């Protein structure tokens, strides 16, 4: 049994070629009522409205009538 935050930290490290937890075949997540949030924090993408607008302007800027 493992805490889900620790499990996702280990998964993120394994992607980088490092492991913290010993090898496992089965995982039982304890009290995983926030599992979606924790997984998102480790592997998700965060973007603000301003960040999204900036990225879209790189595709096409209406003011300058230019795009990439």
Secondary structure, 3 states (H helix, E strand, C coil): CEEHHHHHHHHHHHHCCCCCCCCCCCCCEECCCCHHHHHHHHHCCCCCHHHHHHHHHHHEECCCCEEC
